Structure formats: structure tokens, C-alpha cells
Amino acid sequence: MTENIIKNKSFAFAIRIVKLYQFLCETKKEFVLSKQLLRSGTAVGALVREAEHAESKADFKHKMSIAQKEINESIYWLELLKETDYLTNEQFQSINTDAVEIIKLLTSIIKSVKLTINN
């Protein structure tokens, strides 16, 4: 069985997001932005999992496209947390690097699936 890179990376990202949420709530007493990040950041992996059992290529593409939107939203919340000094630049860079890698993977997957649907 081959390794599912997007599945593994999105799950690892969700774990990092949960831990970041805990840190922000306990240490920084920040609850609103971090809750938004928790929702979008954990949705990515859930959508990737849903896509594993898609009913069609179009359904697969749709679920991956929603995952792409969720990771993009996560990047927004991370940027906002950094700019409002809830995250240091180092903390931001560390997790943002993972998010950018995931959005690139999802974009590549979606482009590949579009080609197979159109042919």
C-alpha cells in the first residue's frame, strides 16, 4: 500500500492546530480567533478523509476543493494571529510552512483530477 502524503500531512497539521488552540486558550487567553482556526485547520484532514470514499471523480474533486478553501482560511487565521501578536514570527513561520505545503499539494491534486475528468 502506498503512502498517502496529503492524508498524513493534513492529519499532522490538524494535530498541530489542536495543540496551538490549546496553547492560545491556556497561555494567551485568546478564544475567538483560535476557535476559527481550530475549525478550519481540522476540517482539512476530515475533508481529505471524506474524499477517500468519494462517489465519483467529480465528488473527489469537490471535497478536495473544499479542503483547499479550508487550508486557505487557516492561513488567514494564522496570519491574523501573527499580526495581532498572539503568535511570534517563529511560531507563525513553523506552522504556516506546513499550511503552504498542504495548499500546494491540494492544488496539484485538484489540477490532476480536472485533467482526468475533462478527458
C-alpha positions as CSV (number, residue, x, y, z in Angstrom):
1,M,0.0,0.0,0.0
2,T,1.4,3.4,-1.0
3,E,1.8,6.3,1.4
4,N,-1.0,8.9,1.2
5,I,1.0,12.1,1.6
6,I,-1.9,14.5,1.7
7,K,-3.8,12.3,4.2
8,N,-0.7,12.1,6.5
9,K,0.2,15.8,6.2
10,S,-3.3,17.1,6.8
11,F,-3.7,14.8,9.9
12,A,-0.4,16.0,11.3
13,F,-1.5,19.6,10.6
14,A,-4.7,19.0,12.5
15,I,-2.8,17.8,15.5
16,R,-0.6,20.9,15.4
17,I,-3.7,23.1,15.1
18,V,-5.3,21.4,18.2
19,K,-2.1,21.9,20.2
20,L,-1.9,25.5,19.0
21,Y,-5.5,26.1,20.0
22,Q,-4.8,24.7,23.5
23,F,-1.7,27.0,23.8
24,L,-3.6,30.1,22.7
25,C,-6.5,29.4,25.1
26,E,-4.4,28.5,28.1
27,T,-1.4,30.8,27.7
28,K,-2.7,33.8,25.7
29,K,-6.3,33.7,26.8
30,E,-7.4,34.0,23.2
31,F,-10.6,32.2,22.3
32,V,-12.3,33.7,19.3
33,L,-9.7,33.6,16.5
34,S,-8.2,30.4,17.8
35,K,-11.7,28.7,17.6
36,Q,-12.0,29.7,14.0
37,L,-8.5,28.3,13.3
38,L,-9.4,25.1,15.1
39,R,-12.5,24.7,12.9
40,S,-10.8,25.3,9.6
41,G,-7.5,23.7,10.4
42,T,-9.1,20.4,11.5
43,A,-11.6,20.4,8.6
44,V,-8.8,20.0,6.0
45,G,-7.9,16.4,7.1
46,A,-11.6,15.5,7.6
47,L,-12.3,16.5,4.0
48,V,-9.3,14.6,2.7
49,R,-10.7,11.5,4.5
50,E,-14.1,12.1,3.1
51,A,-12.6,12.3,-0.4
52,E,-11.1,8.8,0.0
53,H,-14.6,7.4,-0.4
54,A,-15.9,9.8,-2.9
55,E,-18.7,8.7,-5.1
56,S,-17.1,9.9,-8.3
57,K,-14.1,11.8,-9.6
58,A,-16.2,15.0,-9.5
59,D,-17.2,14.3,-5.9
60,F,-13.5,13.7,-5.1
61,K,-12.5,17.0,-6.7
62,H,-15.3,18.8,-4.9
63,K,-14.2,17.6,-1.5
64,M,-10.5,18.3,-2.2
65,S,-11.6,21.8,-3.4
66,I,-13.3,22.4,-0.1
67,A,-10.2,21.2,1.8
68,Q,-8.2,23.7,-0.3
69,K,-10.6,26.5,0.8
70,E,-10.3,25.4,4.4
71,I,-6.5,25.4,4.4
72,N,-6.5,28.8,2.8
73,E,-8.8,30.1,5.5
74,S,-6.5,28.5,8.1
75,I,-3.6,30.6,6.6
76,Y,-5.7,33.7,7.0
77,W,-6.3,33.0,10.7
78,L,-2.6,32.2,11.3
79,E,-1.7,35.5,9.6
80,L,-4.2,37.4,11.7
81,L,-2.9,35.7,14.9
82,K,0.6,36.7,14.0
83,E,-0.3,40.3,13.1
84,T,-2.1,40.7,16.4
85,D,0.9,39.4,18.4
86,Y,-0.8,36.2,19.5
87,L,1.9,34.3,17.6
88,T,5.6,35.1,17.3
89,N,7.0,35.2,13.8
90,E,8.8,31.9,14.5
91,Q,5.6,30.2,15.7
92,F,3.8,31.5,12.6
93,Q,6.5,30.5,10.2
94,S,6.7,27.0,11.5
95,I,3.0,26.2,11.1
96,N,2.5,28.4,8.0
97,T,5.2,26.4,6.2
98,D,3.1,23.2,6.7
99,A,-0.1,25.0,5.6
100,V,1.5,26.3,2.4
101,E,2.8,22.8,1.6
102,I,-0.7,21.4,2.1
103,I,-2.3,24.0,-0.1
104,K,0.2,23.3,-2.9
105,L,-0.4,19.6,-2.6
106,L,-4.2,20.1,-2.8
107,T,-3.9,22.4,-5.8
108,S,-1.8,19.8,-7.6
109,I,-4.2,17.1,-6.8
110,I,-7.2,19.2,-8.0
111,K,-5.4,20.1,-11.2
112,S,-4.7,16.4,-11.9
113,V,-8.2,15.3,-11.2
114,K,-9.6,18.1,-13.5
115,L,-7.5,16.7,-16.3
116,T,-8.9,13.2,-15.8
117,I,-12.5,14.5,-15.6
118,N,-12.1,16.5,-18.8
119,N,-10.6,13.7,-20.8
